[in-house]
């Protein structure tokens, strides 16, 4: 769920910055570099948390941060930008690190040593599938909403009404929020393994 939702931001943030906010490509690139830069710090901290607290609890913390970030994205309306998007990008990066690190640890520690290669490959496949599915769902939701608002098939963002773009973005991020809430519910209801 987290990788599916992550690709909503990856796909829609550049559109929001460049088409809705008219941010230059250079500034857009710098803003989008915030998340990977924060990940350099957040991942080791997430590893430290994973070693000191129950892994499922740390996963919950990460998922809560991701849900909060998605809610912020749903409410994004072009005001106080690019600061709001930069802050939400930081929250997404921290939430992803805090969720993914204990998740990977839990998966790898739950299988015998001779099956860890297969478990790692399956985990990688799941991440890649999540990315592809996230891109597909984000595109379908965004352009589907945009088409409804425009009253015709919207195949591009060029020439669209900015308010329609904002609304379509909110609908897409709401779909991502729902996915993350389901993921959080699955963790909290112990549908995942406990450490």
C-alpha positions, 0 to 999 in steps of 0.5 A: 500500500505504501509503495502504491501511494508513494507513486501518486506523489511521484507522478502528480507533484511535478504536474502540480508544481509546473502546470498549476503553480508555474514553477520553473523546471529548476525549482521543481527539480530542487523541490523534488530532491528534498525527499531523497535528501531527507531519506539519507538522514531518515533511513538510519534513524528508522533503522535505529528505531527498528532496533529499539522498538517493536517493529510493528509499532514503528511500522504504524508510526510510519504509516500514520506519518504517510496518512498525515502527509496524504491528507495534507496533499488532499488539502493542497490548494496552491497557497503557501507554496512551494513550502507546503509541498516541501514540508509534505515531501519531508513528511513522506520521506520520513514516513516511508523510511519509518515504515519500510525499514521495520517492514523489510526487517520483519519480512527478512527475519521471519524466514529461515536463512536459506530462504532469505534470497527468495524472500528478498526477491519477493519483497523487491517484486512487491515494491516494483509491482506497487510502483507500477500499480501506483502509477497506473492508479494515480494516472487513471484517477487523476485523468478520470477526475479531470475528464469528468470536470472538463466534460470530455476525455482529458488526455493532457494537463495542457490547457486545463482549468487550474481549479480542475487540476487541483480538484483532480489532484485532490481526488487522486490523493484521496484515493492514496489516503484510503489505500494508506488507511487500509494499510494502517488498519491491516497493521493495527488489526495484526493482519501482519506478522508481529515481531 
